[in-house]
Amino acid sequence: MNPPFRAALFFLSEHDISDIVPFGTGNINDTFLVTLRSGEQRVLQRLNPEVFPDPERIMRNIRLVLDHLGKQMRSETYGEDNFIPLLLYEGKTGDWYRAEDGSVWRLMSMVRDCRTCRSISDANQARELGKGLGFFHRMLSTLDPGKLGDTVPGFHNTPEYLRRFDDVLSARVKPNTPEADFCSLFIEQRRSLADLLVHRRDKLKHGIIHGDPKVSNFLFDRNTERVISLIDLDTVKPGPLLYDLGDALRSCCNPAGETAREEDKVFFDPGLFQAWLQGYFSQAGFLLTGKDREHIVDSALLISFELGLRFFSDYLAGNRYFKIRFANHNLHRAMVQFFLVRSIEKQKDLLESIVINFAVETPQTRHG
């Protein structure tokens, strides 16, 4: 009996299951689409034990977040008809299953009539993405962050990622290629970026963050093109909201996506940046402090650098963390992020002027 089918039997009877097939292109976990004999579909997922060593804490966080989202959306104050929170299904003894090899599995609802994007080039989509993350932050602003555990200790600790990179580099022979040389030199020339927000962290607005709000983790309604859900909640945890903004912006504002190979195709688009901010501020602008707004561009710069650093470190270490589809996948991913850093650096004054003008023009109200 294969592992996905064995895990599915914790949640469903064998008679109910029609088919189980691989699903999605996630970088960390293994995901499968379960089709029931009734025609209903659900999502079965195996958490990567190398990345998430404490699955109980992850599941507890997700349960708290989904319960709170459901309660908030049922209230008159916060209701949004188009946003669909995920559901966790109960199994024989709870909502997660531990296999004999120690891996943890869960079964979740499948949002119908939706699609994902790997990259965008349309201002309306960017606005919807900003609105989606803003809605998520607004809904969870009334949940005590102290109730959630830290699922990935050291997450977004850029100085620590830099230290790990140094350790990997000293322990291994760096491939003698132009691409590897470029990444090494790029990191060396920008080591100071690692401290960009670390000394300001206590002055930033803290709350509950998604932790990985890239474009492909948002679900768009096929008919209306509105964002209707946010998936992959494994990294939900307490933290500065600005880290989510930086991650979302570096993903949303690169129309070439994360698979581009040439530097001239990787571009941080100011128009998408402005549209994304419009969407976010309409939902959660009131949550951000003056310091947060002052460092929005810095957050996109930092997270782009941090992710490139992580991709390159993983490439040097033998691709242990991120899934790869070809030998140099993590190397190319790193280069895309570093190209994005360059693009942000070249436009920093323009991007900061957009934030300043936008903050003045946007009403800072709870409902946007």
C-alpha positions as a LaTeX table, in Angstrom:
\begin{tabular}{lrrr}
\hline
Residue & $x$ (\AA) & $y$ (\AA) & $z$ (\AA) \\
\hline
Met1 & 0.00 & 0.00 & 0.00 \\
Asn2 & 1.54 & 3.33 & $-1.04$ \\
Pro3 & 2.01 & 6.07 & 1.60 \\
Pro4 & $-0.62$ & 8.54 & 0.25 \\
Phe5 & $-3.31$ & 5.85 & 0.18 \\
Arg6 & $-2.38$ & 4.62 & 3.65 \\
Ala7 & $-2.57$ & 8.21 & 4.97 \\
Ala8 & $-5.91$ & 8.79 & 3.25 \\
Leu9 & $-7.38$ & 5.78 & 5.06 \\
Phe10 & $-6.84$ & 7.60 & 8.35 \\
Phe11 & $-9.42$ & 10.17 & 7.20 \\
Leu12 & $-11.62$ & 8.20 & 4.78 \\
Ser13 & $-12.91$ & 4.68 & 4.21 \\
Glu14 & $-11.42$ & 2.72 & 1.32 \\
His15 & $-14.86$ & 2.60 & $-0.29$ \\
Asp16 & $-15.04$ & 6.41 & $-0.42$ \\
Ile17 & $-11.76$ & 6.85 & $-2.33$ \\
Ser18 & $-11.85$ & 6.86 & $-6.12$ \\
Asp19 & $-8.40$ & 8.22 & $-6.99$ \\
Ile20 & $-5.27$ & 9.84 & $-5.49$ \\
Val21 & $-2.84$ & 11.69 & $-7.77$ \\
Pro22 & 0.07 & 14.13 & $-7.23$ \\
Phe23 & $-1.10$ & 17.72 & $-7.16$ \\
Gly24 & 0.56 & 21.15 & $-7.31$ \\
Thr25 & 4.17 & 22.27 & $-7.54$ \\
Gly26 & 5.07 & 23.23 & $-3.96$ \\
Asn27 & 8.72 & 23.70 & $-3.01$ \\
Ile28 & 8.49 & 21.96 & 0.39 \\
Asn29 & 5.61 & 19.53 & 1.01 \\
Asp30 & 4.18 & 16.63 & $-1.05$ \\
Thr31 & 0.59 & 17.26 & $-2.11$ \\
Phe32 & $-2.04$ & 14.93 & $-3.58$ \\
Leu33 & $-5.55$ & 15.39 & $-4.93$ \\
Val34 & $-8.03$ & 12.89 & $-3.51$ \\
Thr35 & $-11.16$ & 12.28 & $-5.57$ \\
Leu36 & $-14.06$ & 10.63 & $-3.74$ \\
Arg37 & $-16.58$ & 8.34 & $-5.37$ \\
Ser38 & $-19.13$ & 11.11 & $-4.88$ \\
Gly39 & $-17.03$ & 13.36 & $-7.14$ \\
Glu40 & $-15.92$ & 15.61 & $-4.28$ \\
Gln41 & $-12.22$ & 16.44 & $-4.18$ \\
Arg42 & $-9.96$ & 17.06 & $-1.18$ \\
Val43 & $-6.29$ & 17.89 & $-0.71$ \\
Leu44 & $-4.00$ & 15.41 & 1.06 \\
Gln45 & $-0.62$ & 16.76 & 2.12 \\
Arg46 & 2.55 & 15.33 & 3.63 \\
Leu47 & 4.57 & 17.80 & 5.69 \\
Asn48 & 8.29 & 17.71 & 5.00 \\
Pro49 & 9.83 & 16.50 & 8.32 \\
Glu50 & 13.22 & 18.02 & 7.42 \\
Val51 & 11.65 & 21.49 & 7.25 \\
Phe52 & 8.93 & 21.14 & 9.90 \\
Pro53 & 10.25 & 19.06 & 12.83 \\
Asp54 & 7.32 & 20.01 & 15.11 \\
Pro55 & 4.13 & 19.19 & 13.14 \\
Glu56 & 1.93 & 19.31 & 16.24 \\
Arg57 & 2.75 & 22.99 & 16.69 \\
Ile58 & 2.06 & 23.66 & 13.01 \\
Met59 & $-1.32$ & 21.96 & 13.12 \\
Arg60 & $-2.24$ & 23.76 & 16.34 \\
Asn61 & $-1.39$ & 27.12 & 14.73 \\
Ile62 & $-3.38$ & 26.33 & 11.61 \\
Arg63 & $-6.35$ & 25.18 & 13.65 \\
Leu64 & $-6.33$ & 28.42 & 15.68 \\
Val65 & $-6.04$ & 30.58 & 12.57 \\
Leu66 & $-8.75$ & 28.81 & 10.59 \\
Asp67 & $-11.15$ & 28.82 & 13.56 \\
His68 & $-10.57$ & 32.54 & 14.07 \\
Leu69 & $-10.98$ & 33.34 & 10.39 \\
Gly70 & $-14.28$ & 31.48 & 10.34 \\
Lys71 & $-15.60$ & 33.34 & 13.38 \\
Gln72 & $-14.52$ & 36.73 & 12.06 \\
Met73 & $-16.06$ & 36.16 & 8.67 \\
Arg74 & $-19.36$ & 35.15 & 10.21 \\
Ser75 & $-19.54$ & 38.47 & 12.03 \\
Glu76 & $-21.24$ & 41.50 & 10.48 \\
Thr77 & $-18.18$ & 43.66 & 11.07 \\
Tyr78 & $-15.69$ & 41.61 & 9.13 \\
Gly79 & $-17.69$ & 39.43 & 6.74 \\
Glu80 & $-16.39$ & 39.03 & 3.15 \\
Asp81 & $-18.55$ & 36.80 & 1.00 \\
Asn82 & $-15.84$ & 36.03 & $-1.55$ \\
Phe83 & $-13.08$ & 34.78 & 0.82 \\
Ile84 & $-13.12$ & 31.03 & 1.52 \\
Pro85 & $-11.06$ & 29.72 & 4.46 \\
Leu86 & $-9.73$ & 26.18 & 4.18 \\
Leu87 & $-11.17$ & 23.36 & 6.28 \\
Leu88 & $-9.26$ & 20.64 & 8.13 \\
Tyr89 & $-10.93$ & 17.22 & 8.14 \\
Glu90 & $-11.00$ & 15.04 & 11.22 \\
Gly91 & $-9.59$ & 11.54 & 11.01 \\
Lys92 & $-9.79$ & 8.56 & 13.34 \\
Thr93 & $-8.03$ & 10.26 & 16.26 \\
Gly94 & $-7.60$ & 13.90 & 15.22 \\
Asp95 & $-6.94$ & 16.12 & 12.22 \\
Trp96 & $-3.45$ & 14.80 & 11.39 \\
Tyr97 & $-1.88$ & 11.40 & 10.87 \\
Arg98 & 1.66 & 10.26 & 11.70 \\
Ala99 & 2.94 & 7.56 & 9.38 \\
Glu100 & 5.31 & 4.76 & 10.35 \\
Asp101 & 8.26 & 6.71 & 8.89 \\
Gly102 & 7.46 & 9.65 & 11.19 \\
Ser103 & 6.02 & 11.92 & 8.50 \\
Val104 & 2.78 & 13.79 & 9.18 \\
Trp105 & $-0.22$ & 13.96 & 6.84 \\
Arg106 & $-3.39$ & 16.09 & 6.82 \\
Leu107 & $-6.55$ & 16.31 & 4.72 \\
Met108 & $-7.98$ & 19.70 & 3.73 \\
Ser109 & $-10.83$ & 21.09 & 1.69 \\
Met110 & $-10.44$ & 21.78 & $-2.02$ \\
Val111 & $-11.60$ & 25.23 & $-3.13$ \\
Arg112 & $-13.66$ & 24.77 & $-6.30$ \\
Asp113 & $-13.59$ & 26.87 & $-9.47$ \\
Cys114 & $-10.30$ & 28.53 & $-8.67$ \\
Arg115 & $-6.85$ & 28.82 & $-10.17$ \\
Thr116 & $-3.36$ & 29.79 & $-9.10$ \\
Cys117 & $-0.78$ & 31.97 & $-10.86$ \\
Arg118 & 2.99 & 31.61 & $-10.83$ \\
Ser119 & 3.43 & 35.25 & $-11.91$ \\
Ile120 & 1.24 & 38.18 & $-12.86$ \\
Ser121 & 1.46 & 41.18 & $-15.17$ \\
Asp122 & $-1.92$ & 42.82 & $-14.58$ \\
Ala123 & $-2.56$ & 45.67 & $-12.11$ \\
Asn124 & $-5.99$ & 44.29 & $-11.21$ \\
Gln125 & $-4.43$ & 40.98 & $-10.17$ \\
Ala126 & $-1.78$ & 42.83 & $-8.15$ \\
Arg127 & $-4.52$ & 44.83 & $-6.42$ \\
Glu128 & $-6.38$ & 41.63 & $-5.59$ \\
Leu129 & $-3.23$ & 40.04 & $-4.16$ \\
Gly130 & $-2.61$ & 43.06 & $-1.94$ \\
Lys131 & $-6.23$ & 43.05 & $-0.85$ \\
Gly132 & $-6.05$ & 39.32 & $-0.09$ \\
Leu133 & $-3.05$ & 39.64 & 2.21 \\
Gly134 & $-4.51$ & 42.77 & 3.80 \\
Phe135 & $-7.75$ & 40.94 & 4.49 \\
Phe136 & $-5.81$ & 38.06 & 6.04 \\
His137 & $-3.87$ & 40.45 & 8.31 \\
Arg138 & $-7.03$ & 42.35 & 9.23 \\
Met139 & $-8.96$ & 39.22 & 10.15 \\
Leu140 & $-6.13$ & 37.98 & 12.36 \\
Ser141 & $-5.42$ & 41.34 & 13.99 \\
Thr142 & $-7.94$ & 40.39 & 16.71 \\
Leu143 & $-6.25$ & 37.05 & 17.46 \\
Asp144 & $-3.62$ & 37.14 & 20.20 \\
Pro145 & $-0.26$ & 36.29 & 18.55 \\
Gly146 & 0.86 & 34.83 & 21.88 \\
Lys147 & $-1.48$ & 31.89 & 21.32 \\
Leu148 & 0.56 & 30.74 & 18.32 \\
Gly149 & 3.86 & 28.90 & 18.49 \\
Asp150 & 6.96 & 29.59 & 16.42 \\
Thr151 & 6.77 & 26.93 & 13.72 \\
Val152 & 10.09 & 27.76 & 12.07 \\
Pro153 & 12.55 & 29.22 & 14.63 \\
Gly154 & 14.94 & 31.66 & 12.98 \\
Phe155 & 12.61 & 32.28 & 10.02 \\
His156 & 13.43 & 35.65 & 8.39 \\
Asn157 & 16.53 & 35.99 & 10.56 \\
Thr158 & 18.69 & 37.16 & 7.66 \\
Pro159 & 21.94 & 37.51 & 9.63 \\
Glu160 & 21.57 & 33.87 & 10.67 \\
Tyr161 & 20.97 & 32.80 & 7.05 \\
Leu162 & 24.16 & 34.67 & 6.14 \\
Arg163 & 26.08 & 32.86 & 8.88 \\
Arg164 & 24.80 & 29.50 & 7.61 \\
Phe165 & 25.85 & 30.46 & 4.09 \\
Asp166 & 29.36 & 31.18 & 5.36 \\
Asp167 & 29.43 & 27.79 & 7.09 \\
Val168 & 28.31 & 25.95 & 3.95 \\
Leu169 & 30.77 & 27.87 & 1.79 \\
Ser170 & 33.67 & 27.05 & 4.12 \\
Ala171 & 32.77 & 23.36 & 4.27 \\
Arg172 & 32.28 & 22.72 & 0.56 \\
Val173 & 34.03 & 23.43 & $-2.71$ \\
Lys174 & 32.05 & 26.03 & $-4.63$ \\
Pro175 & 31.35 & 25.00 & $-8.24$ \\
Asn176 & 33.62 & 26.88 & $-10.62$ \\
Thr177 & 30.92 & 28.34 & $-12.86$ \\
Pro178 & 30.05 & 31.93 & $-13.86$ \\
Glu179 & 26.62 & 31.57 & $-12.18$ \\
Ala180 & 28.05 & 30.41 & $-8.86$ \\
Asp181 & 30.74 & 33.11 & $-9.01$ \\
Phe182 & 28.06 & 35.73 & $-9.65$ \\
Cys183 & 26.02 & 34.65 & $-6.63$ \\
Ser184 & 29.03 & 34.51 & $-4.31$ \\
Leu185 & 30.24 & 37.97 & $-5.33$ \\
Phe186 & 26.71 & 39.39 & $-5.14$ \\
Ile187 & 26.32 & 38.20 & $-1.55$ \\
Glu188 & 29.78 & 39.44 & $-0.58$ \\
Gln189 & 29.07 & 42.92 & $-1.96$ \\
Arg190 & 25.74 & 43.19 & $-0.12$ \\
Arg191 & 26.41 & 41.57 & 3.24 \\
Ser192 & 25.14 & 44.72 & 4.95 \\
Leu193 & 21.63 & 44.02 & 3.58 \\
Ala194 & 21.26 & 41.25 & 6.17 \\
Asp195 & 20.99 & 43.89 & 8.91 \\
Leu196 & 18.56 & 46.11 & 7.01 \\
Leu197 & 15.63 & 45.59 & 9.39 \\
Val198 & 17.11 & 43.62 & 12.28 \\
His199 & 17.80 & 46.69 & 14.42 \\
Arg200 & 14.38 & 48.16 & 13.63 \\
Arg201 & 12.43 & 44.98 & 14.31 \\
Asp202 & 11.08 & 46.13 & 17.69 \\
Lys203 & 9.72 & 49.34 & 16.14 \\
Leu204 & 7.72 & 47.52 & 13.48 \\
Lys205 & 4.10 & 46.40 & 13.80 \\
His206 & 3.90 & 42.80 & 14.98 \\
Gly207 & 0.98 & 40.48 & 14.46 \\
Ile208 & 0.23 & 37.11 & 12.89 \\
Ile209 & 1.96 & 36.63 & 9.54 \\
His210 & 1.41 & 34.06 & 6.81 \\
Gly211 & 5.16 & 33.59 & 6.33 \\
Asp212 & 5.05 & 32.64 & 2.63 \\
Pro213 & 2.57 & 34.93 & 0.79 \\
Lys214 & 3.99 & 34.40 & $-2.70$ \\
Val215 & 1.73 & 34.71 & $-5.73$ \\
Ser216 & 1.13 & 30.96 & $-6.10$ \\
Asn217 & $-0.28$ & 30.68 & $-2.57$ \\
Phe218 & $-3.29$ & 32.84 & $-3.44$ \\
Leu219 & $-6.35$ & 31.33 & $-5.13$ \\
Phe220 & $-8.18$ & 33.34 & $-7.79$ \\
Asp221 & $-11.84$ & 32.78 & $-8.66$ \\
Arg222 & $-11.92$ & 31.53 & $-12.26$ \\
Asn223 & $-14.90$ & 33.71 & $-13.16$ \\
Thr224 & $-14.40$ & 36.97 & $-11.26$ \\
Glu225 & $-10.56$ & 37.02 & $-10.99$ \\
Arg226 & $-10.91$ & 37.96 & $-7.32$ \\
Val227 & $-8.65$ & 36.42 & $-4.69$ \\
Ile228 & $-10.81$ & 34.00 & $-2.73$ \\
Ser229 & $-8.35$ & 32.14 & $-0.48$ \\
Leu230 & $-4.81$ & 31.94 & 0.87 \\
Ile231 & $-3.23$ & 28.50 & 1.20 \\
Asp232 & $-0.09$ & 26.85 & 2.65 \\
Leu233 & $-0.41$ & 27.99 & 6.26 \\
Asp234 & 2.50 & 25.98 & 7.66 \\
Thr235 & 4.56 & 29.11 & 8.31 \\
Val236 & 1.78 & 31.06 & 10.04 \\
Lys237 & 3.35 & 32.50 & 13.18 \\
Pro238 & 3.81 & 35.73 & 15.18 \\
Gly239 & 6.10 & 38.28 & 13.53 \\
Pro240 & 6.46 & 41.74 & 11.95 \\
Leu241 & 3.80 & 42.31 & 9.29 \\
Leu242 & 6.45 & 43.95 & 7.12 \\
Tyr243 & 8.10 & 40.59 & 6.47 \\
Asp244 & 4.89 & 39.40 & 4.82 \\
Leu245 & 4.66 & 42.61 & 2.80 \\
Gly246 & 8.23 & 42.25 & 1.58 \\
Asp247 & 7.75 & 38.62 & 0.56 \\
Ala248 & 4.44 & 39.32 & $-1.18$ \\
Leu249 & 5.83 & 42.31 & $-3.05$ \\
Arg250 & 9.01 & 40.63 & $-4.30$ \\
Ser251 & 6.82 & 37.81 & $-5.68$ \\
Cys252 & 3.96 & 39.92 & $-7.07$ \\
Cys253 & 5.99 & 42.71 & $-8.69$ \\
Asn254 & 8.24 & 40.45 & $-10.81$ \\
Pro255 & 6.18 & 39.77 & $-13.97$ \\
Ala256 & 8.82 & 37.32 & $-15.26$ \\
Gly257 & 8.22 & 35.04 & $-12.28$ \\
Glu258 & 10.81 & 32.89 & $-10.54$ \\
Thr259 & 11.75 & 30.75 & $-13.54$ \\
Ala260 & 13.30 & 33.51 & $-15.69$ \\
Arg261 & 16.88 & 32.88 & $-16.80$ \\
Glu262 & 18.01 & 36.27 & $-18.16$ \\
Glu263 & 18.65 & 39.31 & $-15.97$ \\
Asp264 & 17.02 & 41.74 & $-18.41$ \\
Lys265 & 13.69 & 39.88 & $-18.00$ \\
Val266 & 13.62 & 40.16 & $-14.21$ \\
Phe267 & 12.13 & 43.51 & $-13.27$ \\
Phe268 & 10.46 & 44.93 & $-10.16$ \\
Asp269 & 7.43 & 46.66 & $-11.72$ \\
Pro270 & 6.48 & 50.00 & $-10.07$ \\
Gly271 & 2.97 & 49.84 & $-11.54$ \\
Leu272 & 2.30 & 46.46 & $-9.94$ \\
Phe273 & 3.87 & 47.77 & $-6.72$ \\
Gln274 & 1.45 & 50.70 & $-6.62$ \\
Ala275 & $-1.57$ & 48.52 & $-7.41$ \\
Trp276 & $-0.59$ & 45.98 & $-4.73$ \\
Leu277 & $-0.29$ & 48.74 & $-2.14$ \\
Gln278 & $-3.70$ & 50.06 & $-3.11$ \\
Gly279 & $-5.24$ & 46.67 & $-2.45$ \\
Tyr280 & $-3.41$ & 46.13 & 0.83 \\
Phe281 & $-4.10$ & 49.59 & 2.21 \\
Ser282 & $-7.81$ & 49.25 & 1.41 \\
Gln283 & $-7.94$ & 46.38 & 3.89 \\
Ala284 & $-5.15$ & 46.78 & 6.42 \\
Gly285 & $-3.48$ & 50.16 & 5.97 \\
Phe286 & $-4.59$ & 51.12 & 9.47 \\
Leu287 & $-2.41$ & 48.35 & 10.91 \\
Leu288 & 0.87 & 49.82 & 9.63 \\
Thr289 & 2.84 & 52.38 & 11.61 \\
Gly290 & 4.89 & 55.20 & 10.15 \\
Lys291 & 8.03 & 53.08 & 10.58 \\
Asp292 & 6.40 & 50.25 & 8.65 \\
Arg293 & 5.58 & 52.53 & 5.71 \\
Glu294 & 9.06 & 54.01 & 5.83 \\
His295 & 10.56 & 50.54 & 5.30 \\
Ile296 & 8.14 & 48.92 & 2.83 \\
Val297 & 10.65 & 49.13 & $-0.02$ \\
Asp298 & 13.42 & 47.94 & 2.30 \\
Ser299 & 11.32 & 44.89 & 3.16 \\
Ala300 & 11.01 & 43.88 & $-0.50$ \\
Leu301 & 14.75 & 44.41 & $-0.94$ \\
Leu302 & 15.59 & 42.40 & 2.17 \\
Ile303 & 13.34 & 39.42 & 1.49 \\
Ser304 & 14.54 & 39.19 & $-2.13$ \\
Phe305 & 18.13 & 39.10 & $-0.89$ \\
Glu306 & 17.29 & 36.68 & 1.92 \\
Leu307 & 15.52 & 34.23 & $-0.39$ \\
Gly308 & 18.34 & 34.36 & $-2.92$ \\
Leu309 & 20.77 & 33.67 & $-0.08$ \\
Arg310 & 18.70 & 30.67 & 1.04 \\
Phe311 & 18.38 & 29.26 & $-2.48$ \\
Phe312 & 22.12 & 29.57 & $-3.12$ \\
Ser313 & 23.01 & 28.09 & 0.28 \\
Asp314 & 20.72 & 25.13 & $-0.40$ \\
Tyr315 & 22.28 & 24.66 & $-3.82$ \\
Leu316 & 25.76 & 24.54 & $-2.26$ \\
Ala317 & 24.57 & 22.17 & 0.48 \\
Gly318 & 23.14 & 19.65 & $-1.96$ \\
Asn319 & 19.51 & 20.81 & $-2.30$ \\
Arg320 & 18.29 & 19.54 & 1.06 \\
Tyr321 & 15.54 & 22.08 & 1.77 \\
Phe322 & 13.83 & 23.22 & $-1.44$ \\
Lys323 & 12.54 & 20.71 & $-3.97$ \\
Ile324 & 14.28 & 20.92 & $-7.33$ \\
Arg325 & 13.22 & 19.97 & $-10.86$ \\
Phe326 & 16.68 & 20.02 & $-12.43$ \\
Ala327 & 20.26 & 20.02 & $-11.15$ \\
Asn328 & 20.85 & 23.78 & $-10.99$ \\
His329 & 17.29 & 24.77 & $-10.09$ \\
Asn330 & 18.18 & 26.41 & $-6.76$ \\
Leu331 & 21.10 & 28.22 & $-8.39$ \\
His332 & 18.81 & 29.74 & $-11.00$ \\
Arg333 & 16.25 & 30.61 & $-8.32$ \\
Ala334 & 18.95 & 32.45 & $-6.40$ \\
Met335 & 20.00 & 34.41 & $-9.47$ \\
Val336 & 16.41 & 35.55 & $-10.11$ \\
Gln337 & 16.16 & 36.92 & $-6.57$ \\
Phe338 & 19.51 & 38.71 & $-6.89$ \\
Phe339 & 18.44 & 40.21 & $-10.24$ \\
Leu340 & 15.33 & 41.43 & $-8.45$ \\
Val341 & 17.46 & 43.03 & $-5.73$ \\
Arg342 & 19.33 & 44.97 & $-8.41$ \\
Ser343 & 16.09 & 46.13 & $-9.97$ \\
Ile344 & 14.76 & 47.38 & $-6.63$ \\
Glu345 & 18.07 & 49.13 & $-5.87$ \\
Lys346 & 17.97 & 51.00 & $-9.19$ \\
Gln347 & 14.40 & 52.20 & $-8.57$ \\
Lys348 & 14.54 & 52.77 & $-4.82$ \\
Asp349 & 13.83 & 56.51 & $-4.96$ \\
Leu350 & 10.86 & 56.03 & $-7.31$ \\
Leu351 & 9.40 & 53.21 & $-5.22$ \\
Glu352 & 9.75 & 55.16 & $-1.98$ \\
Ser353 & 8.03 & 58.17 & $-3.57$ \\
Ile354 & 5.11 & 55.89 & $-4.50$ \\
Val355 & 4.82 & 54.77 & $-0.86$ \\
Ile356 & 4.94 & 58.37 & 0.42 \\
Asn357 & 2.32 & 59.64 & $-2.01$ \\
Phe358 & 0.17 & 56.58 & $-1.52$ \\
Ala359 & 0.23 & 56.82 & 2.27 \\
Val360 & $-0.91$ & 60.46 & 2.05 \\
Glu361 & $-3.72$ & 59.76 & $-0.42$ \\
Thr362 & $-5.13$ & 56.61 & 1.16 \\
Pro363 & $-7.69$ & 57.03 & 3.95 \\
Gln364 & $-6.46$ & 55.15 & 7.01 \\
Thr365 & $-9.77$ & 53.58 & 7.94 \\
Arg366 & $-10.56$ & 50.13 & 9.17 \\
His367 & $-12.64$ & 49.14 & 6.16 \\
Gly368 & $-10.73$ & 50.94 & 3.40 \\
\hline
\end{tabular}
